[in-house]
């Protein structure tokens, strides 16, 4: 797997371990030299970053960077980068001597005539951010990286989705004057606010707790109930496949199209990352079983005390038992028992999530045109066509919506 490589000019020194795709040294305004910027464009050069990337994460990573670990993105690259694909790597790095001080993981994609810079990790990563050592020069370094990557890639537009309001990159995007194309909320539970699940659940109403007890008895009437949590291995892979099967039935019944789930690479990615024979990325599968058969399933990601619930699905035959809600309760209890601090329900802030949550954080999609073509793309496609299409589909009767979403799913499915 490779893309075109641009070698270093001979008058620039080669830094040990530095990616060799593209490099640029900014002139020093004073005695302290500016970091050296590089652009990683090949899978081999990305793999060569592993040790330095992991060391940077240990210094600068937070629990909110669970989708920016090297291992998570390595699994992504194995499934979403292909020879001949319109997607290629554009990872911006910055080094201060031998130390990696910033990684901005992006890709370049072609959408018709438009060249777009987007997050590396889409569509499976639920938060986008860069890794950067904190300090007074962080925003200035992002400015330099922005000028560098747009020049080197010839991008028409920067389109960064799912950016938390408390991310490292959000202040820079606001300063840049980027357009907000979507504004959502990611609900979360502050598990650190209580010493145990028994104490934590006191914040829920007595009526809600009685309902869940009644629902659990209804499920137990259908057979013995058990909970299984799996970290890695063939069982995790098999349960992941079952979770996707349940989810696709649910989407089909409601006439909802999900381009991410319609893409077969997504299911293959999760099968791989939950099995994790190599480079584990913190994934787990939680299964609520009745008669030893899964009736509700959760795929989650853990990082530095945070657990993020990426996919939750249930057997349609057990919908009346509220199997999904029961699994949510069990998952929160398990997270409390495991000493986790944050239970992240991810965006969007659907009603059922808000019923469980303590609060929510803003998650925005940003777009910044670089060229006139990019401005037209943001204004016409993102602002009018895309949003208008969503509204129009949502207004259709269920039967018509199912037909349209089936057609869209086939149309958006990648070729090859």
C-alpha positions in Angstrom: 0.0 0.0 0.0 1.6 3.2 -1.1 1.2 6.6 -2.6 3.6 8.9 -4.4 6.6 9.9 -2.2 8.3 13.3 -2.4 11.9 13.1 -1.2 13.7 15.7 0.9 15.6 18.5 -0.8 19.4 17.8 -0.4 20.0 21.0 1.5 17.7 19.9 4.4 19.1 17.6 7.0 17.4 14.3 7.6 16.1 13.9 11.1 16.4 10.3 12.5 12.9 8.7 12.3 11.5 11.7 10.3 8.9 10.7 7.6 10.4 11.4 4.2 7.3 12.3 2.3 7.6 16.1 2.6 9.4 18.3 5.1 9.7 22.0 5.6 11.8 24.0 8.0 10.5 27.4 9.0 13.0 30.2 9.5 13.9 30.9 13.1 12.7 34.2 14.4 15.0 34.0 17.4 17.4 31.7 19.1 14.9 28.9 19.5 14.4 27.0 16.2 10.8 26.4 15.0 9.7 22.7 14.9 10.2 20.9 11.6 7.0 20.1 9.8 6.6 16.9 7.8 3.8 15.3 5.7 3.3 11.5 6.0 1.7 10.2 2.8 2.4 6.5 2.8 1.4 3.6 5.0 5.0 2.6 5.5 5.9 6.1 6.8 2.8 6.0 9.0 3.9 2.7 10.6 7.4 4.1 11.1 5.8 6.7 13.4 4.4 4.1 15.9 7.0 4.5 18.7 7.1 8.3 18.5 3.3 8.6 18.2 2.8 6.4 21.2 5.3 8.5 23.2 3.5 11.7 22.2 0.2 10.2 23.3 1.7 9.4 26.7 2.7 13.0 27.1 -0.2 14.9 25.4 -3.1 12.4 25.0 -6.2 12.7 27.2 -9.2 10.4 27.7 -10.9 12.4 24.9 -8.2 11.2 22.4 -9.4 7.6 22.3 -9.8 7.8 18.5 -6.3 9.3 18.0 -4.2 6.4 19.4 -1.8 4.8 16.9 -3.4 1.4 17.3 -7.0 2.6 16.5 -5.8 4.4 13.3 -3.6 1.5 12.3 -6.6 -0.7 12.2 -8.5 2.0 10.3 -5.7 2.2 7.7 -5.8 -1.5 7.1 -9.5 -1.3 6.0 -10.0 2.2 4.6 -6.8 2.7 2.6 -6.6 0.9 -0.7 -4.4 1.1 -3.7 -6.3 3.1 -6.3 -8.5 4.7 -3.7 -9.4 8.4 -3.8 -8.3 8.6 -0.2 -4.6 9.1 0.7 -2.8 10.0 3.9 -1.9 13.6 4.8 -0.6 13.3 8.4 1.1 16.5 9.5 3.9 16.0 12.0 6.1 18.5 13.9 9.4 17.6 15.5 11.5 19.6 18.0 14.9 17.9 17.5 14.3 14.2 17.9 11.0 14.6 19.8 7.6 14.4 18.0 5.6 17.3 19.4 2.5 17.3 17.1 0.5 14.8 15.0 -2.4 16.1 12.9 -3.9 12.9 11.4 -5.7 13.7 8.2 -6.3 12.3 4.7 -6.9 13.9 1.3 -10.0 12.8 -0.5 -11.4 13.5 -3.9 -15.1 14.3 -4.2 -15.7 15.0 -7.9 -13.5 18.0 -8.7 -13.0 18.9 -5.1 -9.9 18.0 -3.1 -10.9 17.7 0.6 -8.8 17.5 3.8 -10.6 15.4 6.4 -9.8 13.4 9.5 -7.9 10.2 9.3 -10.3 7.7 10.9 -13.6 8.6 9.3 -16.2 7.3 9.4 -15.4 5.1 12.5 -13.8 7.7 14.7 -16.4 9.6 16.7 -14.1 12.5 17.8 -11.5 14.2 15.6 -8.5 16.0 17.1 -4.8 16.4 16.8 -2.2 15.4 19.4 0.0 18.3 20.4 2.2 19.2 23.3 0.6 22.0 25.3 2.3 25.4 25.6 2.0 29.0 24.4 3.2 28.1 20.9 0.6 25.5 20.2 -1.8 27.7 18.2 1.1 29.2 16.3 2.2 25.7 15.3 -1.2 24.8 14.1 -1.2 28.0 11.9 2.0 26.9 10.4 0.8 23.3 9.9 -2.4 24.6 8.2 -0.5 26.8 5.7 1.9 23.9 5.1 -0.6 21.1 4.5 -2.9 23.2 2.3 0.1 24.2 0.1 1.5 20.7 -0.1 -1.8 18.9 -0.8 -3.5 21.6 -3.0 -6.7 21.1 -1.0 -9.8 23.1 -1.9 -11.5 22.7 1.5 -10.7 21.6 5.0 -13.7 19.6 6.4 -13.2 18.3 9.9 -16.2 16.5 11.4 -17.0 15.6 15.1 -14.8 18.1 16.8 -15.4 18.4 20.6 -15.7 21.9 21.9 -12.9 21.0 24.4 -10.6 19.6 21.8 -7.1 20.9 21.1 -8.0 22.0 17.6 -11.3 23.7 18.3 -9.8 27.1 19.3 -7.7 27.2 16.1 -10.7 26.4 13.9 -12.7 29.2 15.5 -9.7 31.6 15.0 -9.4 30.4 11.4 -13.0 31.5 10.8 -14.2 28.1 9.7 -17.9 27.5 9.1 -19.9 25.3 11.5 -21.8 22.9 9.3 -23.3 20.8 12.1 -23.7 21.4 15.8 -24.5 18.4 18.0 -24.2 17.3 21.6 -22.4 14.2 23.0 -24.1 13.2 26.3 -22.0 11.7 29.1 -22.2 10.4 32.6 -19.8 11.6 35.3 -19.2 8.3 37.1 -16.4 9.9 39.2 -19.1 11.9 41.0 -20.2 8.8 43.0 -18.2 6.1 44.8 -20.4 3.2 43.4 -23.2 2.4 41.0 -25.6 2.1 44.0 -24.9 5.7 44.9 -24.8 6.9 41.3 -28.2 5.5 40.3 -29.9 7.5 43.1 -30.0 10.4 40.7 -32.5 8.5 38.6 -36.2 8.8 39.4 -37.9 6.0 41.4 -40.3 5.5 38.5 -37.4 4.9 36.0 -35.8 2.4 38.4 -39.1 0.6 38.9 -39.7 0.4 35.1 -36.3 -1.2 34.6 -36.9 -3.8 37.3 -40.2 -4.6 35.6 -38.6 -4.9 32.2 -35.8 -7.1 33.7 -38.5 -9.5 35.1 -40.2 -9.6 31.7 -36.9 -10.6 30.1 -36.2 -13.2 32.8 -39.6 -14.7 32.1 -38.3 -15.7 28.7 -35.2 -17.5 30.1 -32.1 -17.2 32.3 -30.4 -13.8 31.8 -26.6 -13.3 31.9 -24.0 -10.6 31.0 -20.8 -11.3 29.2 -17.9 -8.8 28.6 -15.2 -9.8 26.1 -11.9 -8.0 25.3 -10.5 -9.5 22.1 -10.5 -12.9 20.5 -12.8 -14.9 18.3 -15.8 -14.4 20.6 -15.6 -10.7 20.4 -15.4 -10.9 16.6 -18.5 -13.1 16.5 -20.5 -10.9 18.8 -19.5 -7.8 16.8 -20.9 -9.4 13.7 -24.2 -10.1 15.6 -24.3 -6.5 16.8 -24.1 -5.2 13.2 -26.8 -7.7 12.1 -29.2 -6.3 14.8 -28.3 -2.7 13.9 -28.9 -3.1 10.2 -32.4 -4.7 10.9 -33.2 -1.7 13.2 -32.1 0.8 10.5 -34.0 -0.9 7.8 -37.2 -1.1 9.8 -37.1 2.7 10.4 -36.0 3.7 6.9 -32.8 5.2 8.2 -29.7 5.3 6.0 -26.3 5.3 7.6 -23.5 5.7 5.0 -20.9 4.5 7.6 -22.8 1.3 8.4 -23.7 0.7 4.8 -20.0 0.7 4.0 -18.8 -3.0 4.3 -15.4 -1.8 5.5 -17.0 -0.5 8.7 -18.1 -4.0 9.8 -14.8 -5.5 8.8 -12.9 -2.8 10.7 -14.9 -3.5 13.9 -14.5 -7.2 13.6 -10.8 -6.7 13.3 -10.4 -4.1 16.1 -12.6 -5.9 18.6 -10.7 -9.2 17.9 -7.4 -7.3 18.1 -4.9 -10.1 17.4 -2.3 -7.3 17.1 -2.3 -3.6 18.3 -5.3 -3.6 20.7 -7.2 -0.3 20.7 -9.2 -0.6 23.9 -12.3 -2.2 22.4 -14.7 -4.4 24.2 -18.0 -6.1 23.5 -20.7 -6.4 26.1 -23.5 -8.9 25.6 -26.8 -9.2 27.5 -27.9 -12.8 26.9 -31.2 -14.7 27.4 -31.1 -18.5 27.2 -27.4 -18.0 26.5 -28.2 -16.1 23.2 -27.3 -12.4 22.7 -30.4 -10.2 22.9 -28.5 -6.8 23.2 -25.0 -5.9 22.4 -22.6 -3.0 22.9 -19.3 -2.2 21.2 -17.3 0.3 23.2 -13.9 1.8 23.4 -11.9 2.5 26.6 -9.1 5.0 27.1 -7.6 6.6 30.2 -10.7 6.2 32.4 -13.3 6.9 29.7 -15.5 4.4 28.0 -17.3 5.4 24.9 -20.4 3.5 23.7 -19.9 3.3 20.0 -22.6 0.9 18.9 -25.5 -0.6 20.8 -28.1 -2.8 19.2 -30.7 -5.4 20.2 -32.6 -8.3 18.8 -35.9 -7.0 17.4 -37.7 -10.0 18.9 -36.8 -8.6 22.3 -37.8 -5.0 21.8 -40.7 -5.2 24.2 -38.4 -6.3 27.0 -36.4 -3.1 26.6 -33.2 -5.2 26.2 -31.2 -2.2 25.0 -32.1 -0.1 28.1 -31.3 -3.1 30.4 -27.9 -3.5 28.7 -27.3 0.3 29.2 -28.0 -0.1 32.9 -25.7 -3.1 33.1 -23.0 -1.3 31.2 -23.0 1.7 33.5 -22.8 -0.6 36.5 -19.9 -2.5 35.0 -18.1 0.7 34.2 -18.5 1.9 37.8 -17.3 -1.4 39.1 -14.2 -1.1 36.8 -13.4 2.3 38.2 -14.0 4.2 35.0 -14.6 8.0 35.4 -16.6 8.9 32.3 -19.4 7.0 30.4 -19.5 8.7 27.0 -22.7 8.2 24.9 -21.2 10.1 21.9 -23.1 12.3 19.5 -25.9 12.9 18.6 -27.7 13.8 21.8 -30.7 11.6 21.3 -33.5 11.6 23.8 -32.8 8.2 25.3 -29.2 9.2 25.8 -30.1 12.4 27.6 -32.3 10.4 30.0 -29.2 8.6 31.2 -26.7 11.5 31.1 -25.5 14.1 33.5 -24.5 16.6 30.9 -23.4 16.9 27.3 -20.4 18.5 25.4 -20.8 20.3 22.1 -19.5 18.4 19.0 -19.3 20.4 15.7 -18.5 19.8 12.1 -16.2 22.5 10.7 -15.4 23.5 7.1 -12.9 26.0 5.8 -12.7 26.8 2.1 -9.3 27.3 0.6 -10.2 28.0 -3.0 -13.3 29.4 -4.8 -14.2 25.8 -5.7 -14.0 25.0 -2.0 -16.3 27.9 -1.1 -18.8 26.7 -3.6 -18.6 23.2 -2.1 -19.2 24.5 1.4 -22.0 26.9 0.4 -23.9 24.9 -2.2 -23.3 21.2 -1.3 -22.8 21.3 2.5 -25.1 24.2 3.2 -27.9 23.5 0.7 -28.0 20.2 -1.0 -26.8 17.9 1.8 -28.9 19.5 4.5 -31.9 19.8 2.2 -31.7 16.2 1.2 -31.6 15.1 4.8 -34.7 17.1 5.6 -36.6 15.9 2.5 -35.9 12.2 3.3 -36.9 12.7 6.9 -40.3 14.1 5.8 -41.1 11.1 3.6 -43.6 8.4 4.8 -41.9 5.3 6.2 -42.4 3.1 3.1 -41.0 5.7 0.8 -38.2 6.4 3.2 -37.2 2.7 3.1 -37.0 2.7 -0.7 -34.9 5.9 -0.8 -32.5 4.8 1.9 -32.0 1.4 0.2 -31.1 3.2 -3.0 -28.8 5.6 -1.2 -27.1 2.7 0.7 -26.4 1.0 -2.6 -25.2 4.2 -4.3 -22.8 5.2 -1.4 -21.3 1.7 -1.1 -17.6 1.8 -2.2 -16.7 0.0 -5.4 -14.0 -2.7 -5.4 
